Amino acid sequence: MTFTDILRSLLRRWYVMLSALACIAVAILMVARVDGVYSVRVNLVFLPPPIATSDANTLRWSSESLVNFAAVVERSYNGNTPQPRFASLDAPIYGSGQTSALKVFLPNVGGQWSSSFTDATLIVEAVDPDLKTVERRLDTAVAELQELALELQRAEGVDENQLISVLISDETSGVRFVQGSTARAAASIVVLGLGIGGVAAVLVDRVLMRRREREAGGLEPA
């Protein structure tokens, strides 16, 4: 099929392209109405008790123990709800299309076929269109995680001077307001919509033309 044939198909099935343009216009209007979101992320670091690092023999407190305990806290908090895993640890929640959510997870630095947890740190991230909501959601989650860590240790009869502490890391960027590019989204919608509309118009034209040829052939005398 040549470019001329494609152009003729588009002209004959102009109503298909018109429908595609209408869908494009609706999609652009919906994108233009999408507001930005507030996003915040903090790190909760699990630290050994001071008594474990009060002398030179700091290796007696295994970092693996801290990682394992952080995993227990994460699992106890999230329950059986699976946490989505992104290609990068820095990938934000809103990048997956969520505009109102909370995520608590233990960083997994493993590859596609294996898991590897090396840091005794829980990442807590919240996103919401409302600033107060995202701040309240984050503060509540942090307080609940710290309280949960304390309850789990006391339930096992851990002495007060042996308690693992959970502190907020100073490495936090604070609350950020994120808003996508409406122009870029509109351009993508136009390109995609015209492509789909063009393909649909050509396919419809070919089907109708073949049907017309069969009908015309059936009217010819044997």
trRosetta pair geometry for C-beta under 8 A, 3 or more apart (Angstrom, degrees):
i j d omega theta_ij theta_ji phi_ij phi_ji
1 5 4.6 -121 -164 85 82 138
1 6 6.1 97 146 -54 113 84
1 202 7.7 93 157 -162 163 128
2 5 4.8 105 53 3 71 99
2 6 7.2 -131 101 -2 42 86
3 6 5.6 -52 -151 36 36 113
3 7 6.3 37 151 -21 67 105
4 7 5.7 -54 -148 36 32 112
4 8 6.4 33 153 -19 65 104
5 8 5.8 -54 -149 36 31 111
5 9 6.5 34 151 -21 64 104
6 9 5.6 -54 -152 34 33 113
6 10 6.5 32 152 -19 65 104
6 198 7.6 28 -179 -179 111 107
6 202 6.0 -27 -134 -98 78 124
7 10 5.7 -53 -150 35 33 112
7 11 6.4 31 153 -17 65 105
8 11 5.7 -55 -147 37 34 110
8 12 6.2 30 155 -17 67 107
9 12 5.9 -57 -144 38 30 107
9 13 6.1 -9 167 17 67 110
9 201 6.0 132 136 132 94 91
9 202 4.7 64 125 -112 152 63
9 205 3.8 -170 -148 52 95 166
9 206 7.3 -7 -123 -42 135 74
10 13 6.6 -73 -136 59 23 82
10 14 7.1 66 155 -86 59 59
10 17 6.1 53 -162 -47 89 138
10 198 6.5 -24 -95 -132 116 78
10 201 5.2 63 -110 123 60 148
10 202 7.3 -21 -59 -63 72 76
11 14 6.1 -1 -162 -60 33 98
12 205 5.5 99 79 -120 122 119
13 16 4.4 7 151 11 106 119
13 17 7.1 116 112 -12 76 88
13 201 4.2 167 93 -157 123 86
13 202 7.8 -152 42 -56 141 25
13 204 5.2 127 -132 85 153 118
13 205 4.8 -119 -23 -62 128 97
13 208 7.9 151 -79 23 114 141
14 17 5.7 -57 -157 41 43 110
14 18 6.1 48 145 -26 72 104
14 201 8.0 49 -77 -135 19 132
15 18 5.2 -47 -144 34 37 117
15 19 6.5 43 153 -22 64 99
16 19 5.8 -51 -154 32 32 111
16 20 6.6 33 147 -19 63 104
16 197 6.3 154 138 -167 84 79
16 200 5.4 -160 179 112 127 102
16 201 4.0 169 84 -91 135 80
16 204 5.6 173 -71 31 149 150
17 20 5.3 -51 -149 35 38 115
17 21 6.4 40 151 -21 67 101
17 197 5.1 94 -120 158 57 122
17 198 7.2 39 -99 -80 100 55
17 201 5.5 5 -48 -67 85 143
18 21 5.7 -50 -149 34 33 112
18 22 6.6 37 150 -21 63 102
19 22 5.6 -51 -151 33 34 113
19 23 6.6 34 151 -17 65 103
19 197 7.3 173 77 -125 75 107
20 23 5.7 -54 -151 36 34 111
20 24 6.3 38 150 -23 66 104
20 193 5.4 147 174 169 94 89
20 194 6.8 116 140 -101 133 36
20 196 6.5 173 -130 88 121 86
20 197 2.6 -4 -83 -93 171 130
20 198 7.8 -54 11 -27 177 51
20 200 7.0 162 -66 47 121 130
20 201 7.8 -75 -14 -39 135 106
21 24 5.4 -50 -147 34 34 116
21 25 6.5 37 153 -21 65 102
21 193 7.5 115 -93 142 33 127
21 197 7.2 54 -36 -105 60 167
22 25 5.8 -52 -151 33 32 112
22 26 6.6 30 152 -17 64 105
23 26 5.7 -54 -149 37 33 111
23 27 6.2 33 154 -19 66 107
23 193 6.1 -177 92 -139 99 120
23 197 7.9 176 45 -71 119 111
24 27 5.8 -58 -148 38 30 111
24 28 6.3 29 155 -19 65 106
24 189 5.9 139 -148 142 79 99
24 190 5.8 73 -162 -105 132 56
24 193 3.8 140 -83 127 105 171
24 194 7.4 28 -75 -46 148 69
24 197 7.9 -55 -36 -32 115 136
25 28 5.8 -54 -147 35 30 110
25 29 6.5 31 154 -19 63 105
26 29 5.8 -56 -151 35 31 112
26 30 6.5 31 152 -19 65 105
27 30 5.7 -54 -150 35 33 111
27 31 6.4 32 153 -18 66 105
27 189 4.9 -173 113 -157 127 138
27 193 7.0 -172 35 -69 143 132
28 31 5.7 -53 -147 37 33 111
28 32 6.3 36 153 -23 65 106
28 186 4.9 55 -129 -125 104 96
28 189 5.7 -178 -71 85 78 150
28 190 7.6 33 -70 -56 123 86
29 32 5.7 -53 -147 34 31 113
29 33 6.7 26 156 -17 62 108
30 33 6.0 -62 -154 35 31 108
30 34 7.2 45 148 -38 62 96
31 34 5.7 -42 -159 8 39 117
31 182 6.1 143 134 -140 102 79
31 185 4.8 -168 -169 122 145 134
31 186 6.3 -172 82 -70 144 72
31 189 6.8 -142 -18 -34 148 147
32 182 5.7 67 -106 -152 64 132
32 186 7.6 36 -60 -72 91 116
34 180 7.3 1 103 43 127 114
35 129 5.5 69 92 -141 122 122
35 179 7.4 -67 173 -114 46 105
36 129 7.3 131 92 -130 43 77
36 177 5.6 61 129 174 136 88
36 178 5.7 180 -167 89 102 40
36 179 3.1 -63 -87 -79 119 91
36 180 7.5 175 -104 6 78 59
37 94 5.4 177 63 -100 141 139
37 99 5.1 -150 -81 -149 139 80
37 100 7.9 -141 -132 -63 125 58
37 127 5.3 37 151 -179 132 97
37 128 6.4 170 -159 93 97 12
37 129 5.2 -70 -109 -83 71 54
37 134 7.9 122 173 -69 83 142
37 177 7.5 175 91 -151 30 57
37 178 5.7 -18 63 61 76 92
37 179 7.8 150 16 -79 54 58
38 127 6.9 173 86 -148 50 53
38 128 6.0 -18 56 67 93 64
38 129 7.1 104 8 -155 83 13
38 130 7.2 -72 19 89 124 21
38 131 5.0 121 -54 -100 163 61
38 134 4.4 -152 95 20 114 157
38 175 5.5 -2 -175 -175 109 109
38 176 7.1 154 -156 79 58 39
38 177 5.6 -33 -97 -97 69 65
38 178 7.6 147 -106 16 19 78
39 92 5.7 11 -164 -163 153 137
39 93 7.0 -179 -128 43 111 96
39 94 5.9 -94 -77 -9 131 124
39 125 7.2 -3 -170 -172 89 97
39 126 7.4 173 -147 90 47 50
39 127 4.7 -4 -103 -104 79 92
39 134 7.2 -104 -91 -159 19 149
39 175 7.2 148 74 -156 35 60
39 176 5.2 -25 64 64 88 91
39 177 7.9 151 18 -99 75 18
39 178 5.5 14 3 -2 121 124
40 125 7.1 175 92 -148 47 56
40 126 5.5 -4 58 57 91 90
40 127 7.8 176 22 -77 59 52
40 134 5.8 132 10 151 112 113
40 135 7.2 70 2 -90 160 57
40 138 5.3 -47 91 -65 128 156
40 172 7.8 30 -172 -176 86 112
40 174 6.8 -57 -124 161 99 31
40 175 4.5 -38 -75 -98 113 66
40 176 7.1 155 -78 15 57 70
41 92 7.4 -122 -44 -116 132 88
41 123 6.4 -4 -169 -174 105 96
41 124 6.9 161 -152 86 56 50
41 125 4.2 -9 -103 -102 91 89
41 126 7.8 178 -78 21 51 57
41 172 7.0 -164 93 -138 60 86
41 173 7.3 28 54 36 89 97
42 123 7.8 166 85 -153 38 53
42 124 5.3 -12 61 61 83 100
42 138 6.8 103 7 -173 117 120
42 142 6.7 0 74 -87 141 127
42 168 5.5 -24 173 -151 131 102
42 169 6.8 166 -178 46 76 82
42 172 4.8 -7 -109 -104 77 133
43 121 5.1 -14 -170 -171 106 120
43 122 7.3 147 -160 75 55 44
43 123 5.9 -29 -104 -101 69 65
43 124 7.7 172 -93 20 19 78
43 168 7.2 120 75 -161 54 53
43 169 3.8 1 73 19 107 132
43 171 6.2 12 21 69 130 98
43 172 7.1 -153 13 -71 79 90
44 121 6.6 149 75 -160 50 62
44 122 4.4 -11 58 59 109 95
44 123 7.8 -159 20 -74 78 19
44 124 6.1 57 -18 -14 109 114
44 142 6.7 175 -80 -132 120 83
44 145 5.9 -60 -111 116 175 144
44 146 7.5 -142 -145 -66 130 82
44 166 5.4 9 177 -179 107 103
44 167 7.3 156 -156 77 60 29
44 168 6.3 -37 -101 -96 63 54
44 169 7.4 -130 -76 -11 14 87
45 120 6.9 74 -164 100 61 83
45 121 5.2 -21 -101 -104 63 89
45 166 7.2 160 76 -154 40 53
45 167 5.4 -26 61 66 92 82
45 168 7.7 111 15 -147 85 6
45 169 5.1 94 -25 -65 115 95
46 66 4.7 165 106 -171 117 100
46 67 7.9 173 60 -73 136 31
46 69 6.2 169 -173 86 156 109
46 70 4.8 -135 -13 -71 146 105
46 73 7.9 168 -82 14 131 144
46 120 4.0 -93 57 153 108 111
46 121 7.0 -146 8 -76 81 39
46 122 7.7 73 -34 -9 101 91
46 149 7.5 -161 -112 -138 103 146
46 164 5.6 9 -172 167 96 122
46 165 7.5 156 -154 82 48 43
46 166 5.7 -20 -98 -100 65 76
47 66 7.6 16 -103 -130 11 137
47 120 7.9 154 -63 103 34 130
47 164 6.8 159 75 -166 44 72
47 165 4.9 -20 61 65 100 93
47 166 7.6 177 18 -84 79 26
47 167 6.2 13 -4 9 124 112
48 52 4.1 -81 151 70 124 143
48 53 6.0 120 84 -29 118 105
48 61 4.4 56 -127 161 157 154
48 66 6.5 -88 -62 -73 80 121
48 164 6.4 -46 -116 -115 34 80
49 52 5.1 102 63 -5 75 102
49 161 6.2 105 174 157 142 50
49 162 5.1 -127 -8 -145 162 27
49 163 5.7 106 -89 58 113 43
49 164 6.5 -87 -45 -80 77 39
49 165 7.1 115 -96 -15 53 91
50 53 6.4 -79 -155 51 39 89
50 54 6.1 62 150 -61 74 97
50 161 7.8 -75 57 -164 88 78
51 54 5.4 -30 -142 -8 36 125
51 161 5.2 59 -25 159 141 102
51 162 6.7 -58 52 -86 130 58
52 58 7.2 80 140 -139 78 63
52 60 7.0 -144 -161 82 87 94
52 61 4.0 58 175 -58 132 144
52 162 7.7 86 -47 -135 103 67
53 58 5.0 32 -122 -116 79 102
53 61 6.9 -68 -57 24 78 142
55 58 7.7 -170 82 -54 57 63
57 60 5.1 37 142 -16 103 113
58 61 6.5 -54 -177 34 57 100
59 62 8.0 33 175 -84 57 54
61 65 6.9 -102 -178 49 66 133
61 66 7.8 54 155 -39 98 106
62 65 4.4 102 75 -9 95 100
62 66 7.5 -163 104 -2 60 79
63 66 5.4 -49 -159 34 47 114
63 67 6.4 49 144 -20 71 102
63 120 6.4 -137 -171 -23 78 118
64 67 5.5 -51 -147 36 37 113
64 68 6.2 39 153 -20 67 105
65 68 5.7 -54 -147 37 30 112
65 69 6.4 28 154 -17 64 106
66 69 5.8 -56 -148 37 31 108
66 70 6.3 34 153 -20 65 105
66 120 3.5 -26 131 -99 109 156
66 164 6.7 161 -118 -138 82 136
67 70 5.6 -53 -148 35 31 113
67 71 6.5 34 151 -21 64 104
67 106 7.7 103 -164 -166 77 132
67 117 5.3 145 -177 126 122 105
67 118 6.9 -68 -101 -156 146 12
67 119 7.0 120 -103 87 102 17
67 120 4.8 -109 -72 -80 55 78
68 71 5.6 -53 -152 33 33 114
68 72 6.6 36 149 -21 64 102
69 72 5.4 -49 -152 31 37 115
69 73 6.6 37 151 -18 66 101
69 120 7.3 26 58 -144 90 114
69 149 7.6 74 155 -142 107 97
69 152 7.9 154 -161 108 93 137
69 164 5.9 95 119 37 161 170
70 73 5.7 -52 -150 36 34 111
70 74 6.3 35 151 -20 65 106
70 106 5.7 126 127 -110 106 118
70 120 4.7 168 -25 -157 138 68
70 121 6.8 10 -149 14 158 14
70 122 5.7 -165 -168 -48 105 92
71 74 5.6 -53 -146 37 32 112
71 75 6.2 29 157 -16 66 107
71 106 5.4 -21 -94 -43 69 168
71 117 6.5 63 -71 145 119 170
72 75 5.9 -56 -145 40 28 107
72 76 6.1 28 156 -19 64 109
72 152 6.6 145 126 -175 121 157
73 76 5.7 -56 -144 38 29 111
73 77 6.2 25 157 -19 64 109
73 122 6.8 -88 95 -55 118 145
73 145 6.3 77 164 -161 121 86
73 148 5.8 124 -148 110 91 113
73 149 5.1 -5 -106 -84 137 85
73 152 6.6 -132 -88 7 79 155
73 166 7.8 150 -145 -88 172 145
74 77 5.9 -60 -148 37 27 108
74 78 6.1 2 165 2 66 113
74 104 6.2 -168 -135 133 82 99
74 105 6.5 73 -154 -136 133 30
74 106 4.9 -106 -28 -33 165 102
74 122 5.7 180 -78 -113 103 117
75 78 6.3 -64 -134 50 27 94
75 79 7.6 96 173 -82 55 7
76 79 7.7 19 -175 -69 23 48
76 148 6.0 170 104 177 125 129
76 152 6.7 -158 -14 -78 171 131
77 104 5.7 -45 108 96 138 152
77 144 7.0 117 -128 122 111 109
77 145 6.0 -8 -87 -100 149 83
77 148 6.0 159 -75 63 94 176
78 81 5.1 -117 172 59 88 96
78 83 6.2 -48 -148 -53 160 108
78 104 6.1 -158 -61 72 104 104
78 105 7.9 42 -55 -85 150 65
83 103 6.6 109 -149 -155 107 93
83 104 7.6 -107 -104 73 139 51
83 105 4.7 160 156 -91 159 117
84 96 6.5 72 122 -117 159 170
84 103 7.7 -65 45 -123 90 130
85 108 6.6 -33 -132 53 120 137
86 89 7.5 152 73 -87 102 21
86 91 3.7 -127 146 64 154 142
86 95 7.3 64 -127 84 144 127
86 96 7.1 -120 -89 -58 112 116
87 91 6.4 91 51 -39 70 145
88 91 4.6 120 67 -31 85 95
89 107 5.3 25 -129 -138 136 104
89 108 7.8 176 -87 52 102 54
89 109 7.3 -26 -46 -88 133 72
89 123 7.4 162 -175 -34 99 164
91 95 5.2 -105 -176 61 88 151
91 96 7.7 75 149 -41 115 93
92 95 4.9 116 64 -12 73 102
92 125 6.9 -167 -145 -172 69 144
92 127 7.2 105 167 -71 105 136
92 178 7.6 150 106 -40 164 170
93 96 6.3 -63 -172 32 44 104
93 98 5.0 -62 161 71 97 119
93 101 5.3 -155 178 75 143 119
93 103 5.5 178 -83 -7 120 132
93 125 5.6 169 -27 123 113 124
93 126 7.9 -29 14 -160 151 11
93 127 4.6 -153 74 0 126 136
94 97 7.5 96 -171 -48 45 5
94 98 6.3 -111 -99 71 41 64
94 99 6.4 58 -120 -97 91 54
94 127 5.1 -174 -52 -154 94 156
94 178 5.9 156 71 86 161 143
98 101 4.2 -7 160 -5 135 139
98 127 6.4 110 111 73 93 133
99 127 6.5 -113 -161 131 28 110
99 128 7.2 81 149 -127 63 33
99 129 6.1 21 164 -44 110 93
100 127 6.8 -129 -99 102 22 75
100 128 4.7 55 -120 -114 75 77
100 129 6.8 -44 -71 0 98 82
100 133 7.7 -23 -137 130 102 140
101 126 7.4 -165 96 -145 47 50
101 127 5.7 10 49 53 76 96
101 128 7.8 176 17 -67 38 74
102 124 7.6 -13 -171 -168 92 81
102 125 7.3 162 -156 88 48 52
102 126 5.0 -9 -107 -104 78 83
102 137 5.4 -142 -78 167 120 119
102 138 7.7 -176 -123 -80 106 53
102 141 5.8 -180 -169 -69 136 145
103 123 7.6 -5 113 108 95 92
103 124 7.5 164 87 -152 55 38
103 125 4.7 -7 59 60 100 97
103 126 7.7 -173 23 -75 66 41
104 122 6.0 7 -172 175 89 116
104 123 7.3 171 -147 84 42 52
104 124 5.3 -1 -104 -105 82 75
104 125 7.9 -176 -73 25 42 64
104 141 6.3 -163 -66 -176 122 127
104 145 6.9 -176 -141 -81 144 132
105 108 7.7 -61 158 -11 114 94
105 122 7.1 159 80 -155 22 73
105 123 5.7 -19 64 57 74 95
106 117 5.6 11 141 -132 120 126
106 121 7.5 132 -140 81 65 51
106 122 5.9 -48 -85 -103 64 69
106 123 7.8 152 -103 13 17 82
107 117 7.1 132 81 -132 60 73
107 118 7.9 -54 94 47 104 73
107 119 5.5 14 54 52 124 118
107 121 6.3 12 5 78 115 100
107 123 6.1 82 -58 -17 89 120
108 115 5.3 -56 -150 -148 118 88
108 116 6.6 113 -167 56 65 51
108 117 6.1 -43 -104 -78 63 77
109 116 5.0 -62 72 87 78 105
109 117 7.5 137 19 -98 83 28
109 118 5.9 -31 29 15 132 113
109 119 7.9 87 -22 0 123 101
110 114 4.6 -122 -173 105 127 71
110 115 4.3 -164 19 -138 154 20
110 116 3.6 136 -67 6 87 83
110 117 7.9 -36 -25 -38 105 53
111 114 5.6 40 50 44 84 84
111 116 8.0 44 -2 0 61 114
121 169 7.3 12 -136 -39 121 134
122 145 6.5 -147 85 -166 155 149
124 138 6.4 121 134 -146 115 81
124 141 5.3 163 -157 116 130 129
124 142 6.0 176 77 -75 171 79
124 145 7.0 -127 -75 -12 135 154
126 134 4.9 154 123 -159 112 77
126 137 4.5 152 -144 99 144 116
126 138 4.4 -125 9 -64 140 87
126 141 7.0 177 -61 9 118 141
127 134 6.4 -6 -141 -118 15 121
128 133 4.4 -100 123 99 156 115
128 134 4.1 -167 38 -65 103 88
128 137 6.5 124 -20 5 137 145
129 133 7.8 27 63 50 55 134
130 133 3.9 69 82 10 110 115
130 134 6.7 170 85 -13 58 83
131 134 6.1 -61 -150 36 29 105
131 135 6.4 23 157 -14 65 109
131 175 6.8 79 -146 165 90 154
132 135 5.8 -58 -147 40 32 109
132 136 6.0 29 157 -17 68 110
133 136 5.9 -57 -143 40 28 108
133 137 6.0 29 158 -21 64 110
134 137 5.7 -51 -141 36 30 114
134 138 6.4 29 158 -18 62 106
134 175 6.6 120 104 -130 126 117
135 138 6.0 -58 -149 37 29 108
135 139 6.2 24 157 -15 65 110
135 175 6.6 -43 -75 -73 92 140
136 139 5.9 -57 -142 40 30 108
136 140 6.1 30 159 -20 65 110
137 140 6.0 -56 -146 36 25 111
137 141 6.4 24 157 -18 62 109
138 141 5.9 -59 -149 36 29 109
138 142 6.3 27 157 -18 66 107
139 142 5.9 -55 -147 36 30 110
139 143 6.3 26 157 -16 64 109
140 143 5.9 -59 -148 39 28 108
140 144 6.2 25 156 -17 65 111
141 144 5.8 -58 -145 39 29 110
141 145 6.2 28 157 -19 65 108
142 145 5.9 -57 -147 36 28 109
142 146 6.4 25 157 -15 64 107
142 168 6.5 10 -153 -81 137 114
143 146 5.9 -57 -147 38 30 109
143 147 6.2 25 156 -15 65 110
144 147 5.8 -58 -144 41 30 109
144 148 6.0 34 155 -24 65 108
145 148 5.5 -51 -142 35 30 114
145 149 6.4 33 157 -21 63 103
145 166 6.6 -134 126 149 94 157
146 149 5.9 -51 -150 32 30 112
146 150 6.7 28 152 -16 62 106
146 166 4.8 -159 -112 78 75 123
147 150 5.7 -57 -152 37 34 112
147 151 6.2 33 152 -20 68 107
148 151 5.7 -54 -144 37 32 110
148 152 6.3 33 158 -21 65 105
149 152 6.0 -53 -147 33 28 111
149 153 6.7 22 156 -14 61 108
149 164 6.7 -96 172 89 116 101
149 166 4.8 113 40 -26 164 137
150 153 6.1 -62 -154 38 30 107
150 154 6.2 22 156 -13 68 111
150 163 7.0 20 -124 -161 74 132
151 154 5.9 -59 -142 42 30 106
151 155 6.1 36 157 -26 65 107
152 155 5.8 -53 -148 31 27 114
152 156 6.9 16 155 -9 59 107
153 156 5.9 -65 -156 41 34 105
153 158 4.2 -52 175 34 92 139
153 163 5.4 111 129 -129 158 83
153 164 6.5 -175 -80 29 143 87
154 157 7.4 52 -174 -74 38 21
154 158 6.5 -85 -81 44 34 86
158 162 5.2 -128 -179 90 93 107
158 163 5.8 120 121 -87 124 66
159 162 4.5 74 62 13 88 109
159 163 7.5 -123 96 -36 47 75
160 163 5.9 -26 -159 -17 37 117
168 172 7.3 -19 167 -30 103 140
169 172 6.5 136 89 -39 81 91
173 176 6.4 3 119 -44 116 116
180 184 7.4 -111 165 62 90 111
180 185 6.1 64 133 -42 123 126
181 184 3.7 51 100 15 123 113
181 185 6.3 162 92 -14 66 83
182 185 5.7 -58 -147 40 32 110
182 186 6.1 33 155 -21 67 108
183 186 5.8 -55 -145 36 28 111
183 187 6.4 30 155 -20 63 106
184 187 5.8 -53 -149 35 31 112
184 188 6.5 31 153 -18 63 105
185 188 5.7 -55 -151 36 33 111
185 189 6.4 33 152 -20 66 106
186 189 5.6 -54 -148 36 33 113
186 190 6.4 34 154 -21 66 104
187 190 5.7 -52 -148 34 32 112
187 191 6.4 28 156 -15 65 106
188 191 5.9 -56 -147 38 30 108
188 192 6.1 23 158 -12 66 112
189 192 5.9 -61 -142 44 27 106
189 193 5.7 26 160 -20 66 114
190 193 5.9 -57 -138 40 23 109
190 194 6.2 20 163 -15 62 109
191 194 6.2 -58 -146 38 23 106
191 195 6.3 24 156 -19 60 110
192 195 5.7 -58 -150 36 29 113
192 196 6.3 23 158 -13 66 107
193 196 6.0 -57 -145 40 29 105
193 197 6.0 28 157 -17 65 112
194 197 5.6 -56 -140 42 29 112
194 198 6.0 33 159 -23 64 107
195 198 5.9 -56 -148 34 25 110
195 199 6.5 21 157 -13 62 107
196 199 5.9 -57 -148 39 31 108
196 200 6.1 30 155 -18 66 110
197 200 5.7 -57 -145 39 29 111
197 201 6.2 32 156 -22 65 106
198 201 5.7 -53 -147 33 29 111
198 202 6.5 26 157 -15 64 105
199 202 5.9 -57 -150 37 31 109
199 203 6.3 27 155 -16 66 109
200 203 5.8 -58 -146 39 30 109
200 204 6.1 30 158 -18 66 108
201 204 5.9 -55 -145 38 28 110
201 205 6.2 29 156 -20 63 109
202 205 5.7 -56 -148 36 29 112
202 206 6.4 28 156 -19 64 106
203 206 5.8 -55 -148 35 31 109
203 207 6.4 30 155 -17 65 106
204 207 5.9 -57 -149 37 31 110
204 208 6.2 23 158 -13 66 111
205 208 6.0 -61 -145 42 28 106
205 209 6.0 27 158 -20 65 112
206 209 5.8 -55 -141 38 27 111
206 210 6.3 26 160 -17 63 107
207 210 6.1 -60 -150 37 26 107
207 211 6.4 25 153 -18 63 108
208 211 5.6 -53 -146 36 32 112
208 212 6.3 34 154 -20 65 105
209 212 5.6 -53 -148 35 31 112
209 213 6.4 32 152 -20 64 104
210 213 5.6 -51 -147 34 34 112
210 214 6.5 34 153 -18 65 103
211 214 5.8 -54 -150 35 33 109
211 215 6.3 30 153 -17 65 107
212 215 5.7 -55 -146 39 32 110
212 216 6.2 31 155 -19 66 107
213 216 5.7 -54 -144 38 30 110
213 217 6.2 32 155 -21 64 106
214 217 5.7 -54 -146 36 31 111
214 218 6.4 31 155 -22 64 106
215 218 5.8 -55 -150 32 31 112
215 219 6.9 29 154 -20 62 104
216 219 6.0 -58 -157 30 34 110
216 220 7.4 44 148 -33 63 97
217 220 5.9 -44 -160 12 40 115
